Amino acid sequence: MSDISSSRTSAEIASQPAVWRQAAASLPRQAAALPRRGERVAVVGCGTSWFMAQSYAVLRETGGHGETDAFAASEFPVGRHYDRVLAITRSGTTTEVLDLLRRLRGSVATGAVTADPDTPVMQAADAVAVLDFADEESVVQTRFATANLALLRAHLEAENALPAGVLPLDAAVKDAERAVSEPLDAAVPGAEQFTFLGTGWTCGLALEAALKMREAAGAWTEAYPAMEYRHGPISITGPGRVTWAFGRLPDGLADDVARVGGTLVAGSTGLAGGLDPLADLIRAQRLAVACAEARGYDPDRPRNLTRSVVLQDGHA
């Protein structure tokens, strides 16, 4: 099955290496909105932005930059002490994010990362990093999510707080250039079911990959921490089903997948010959488009979705 697509979503996916470079270059003018070393920080978002928040929280805390938690904006534990709350919102209009930022105003420092400078988040947060060059026309979010994490990785790298084993962003960009063009395994897009696995900061990437498959292709997908795979999820693995691992593969897991007849995709070791996990997410995005088009769906017009969720009187 070919994964060559003329969709707008595919064009935005292919632009990510250049957009990541631009995100890193923009760091000096974005830094005011980002956490300071030693701060106790909560990162919030909805959907894709929540998953990027989870990945960043692990990167920041593991790298020694400061204690960091991640929450869906609707589940933020108001009353718990943080030095700063960082919100991620592509549209700058998401109701739950705006409501939280307004509720926190004056009680804690707040920052936001957005793609649109002409939206309410500019007034709701104390400082805002604007990645307008990463904005998308597509409903399904791809390059803003990864550009956001690229910016945050670049910030940690500049602060000498990148965790051991995580590649410098320049190396990740080079891997992304491979990921946008390398052919997908022909057997993978035709699979019946997909389970995405991660460890540490890549758990958020696994959740995001599964969401992309559901959003674009209506596919049966699940996501788990890799070590949890044996505790139940392996029961659905078998012939015609894919297990896709981001990050280092736990010992014995490849044998477990083979034993039950599943197909293993493990291209993101972060070591020579593998792909940086964030670059590997690009391959999963391309897979989502390929599966959507194979099923007769338009990836630019996903079912039941809008670009932003804005609630009116408590209803969507």
BELGIQUI-V425333 format. One record per backbone hydrogen bond with DSSP energy under -1.0 kcal/mol. NH is the residue of the N-H (numbers start at 1). CO is the residue of the C=O. If there is no record, write none. Layout:
NH;CO
NH;CO
This chain:
11;7
12;8
13;9
14;10
16;13
19;15
20;16
21;17
22;18
23;19
24;20
25;21
26;22
27;24
29;26
30;27
31;27
33;30
34;31
38;65
39;36
41;67
42;84
43;69
44;86
45;71
49;46
51;47
52;48
53;49
54;50
55;51
56;52
57;53
58;54
59;55
60;56
61;57
62;58
63;59
64;61
65;60
69;41
71;43
73;45
75;72
76;73
78;76
80;77
83;40
84;40
85;109
86;42
87;111
88;44
89;113
95;309
98;94
99;95
100;96
101;97
102;98
103;99
104;100
105;101
107;104
108;104
111;85
112;127
113;87
114;129
115;90
121;92
122;119
123;120
124;120
125;121
129;112
131;114
134;131
135;132
146;142
147;143
148;144
149;145
150;146
151;147
152;148
153;149
154;150
155;151
156;152
157;153
158;154
159;155
160;157
161;156
166;163
172;168
173;169
174;170
175;171
176;172
177;173
178;174
179;175
180;176
181;178
182;178
188;185
191;188
192;240
194;220
195;242
196;222
197;244
198;224
202;199
203;200
206;202
207;203
208;204
209;205
210;206
211;207
212;208
213;209
214;210
215;211
216;212
217;213
218;214
219;213
222;194
224;196
226;198
228;225
229;226
231;228
234;229
235;232
236;233
237;234
241;238
242;193
243;263
244;195
245;265
246;197
253;250
256;252
257;253
258;254
259;255
260;256
261;258
262;257
263;241
265;243
274;271
275;267
280;276
281;277
284;280
285;281
286;282
287;283
288;284
289;285
290;286
291;287
292;288
293;289
294;290
295;291
296;293
297;292
301;298
305;302
312;315
315;312
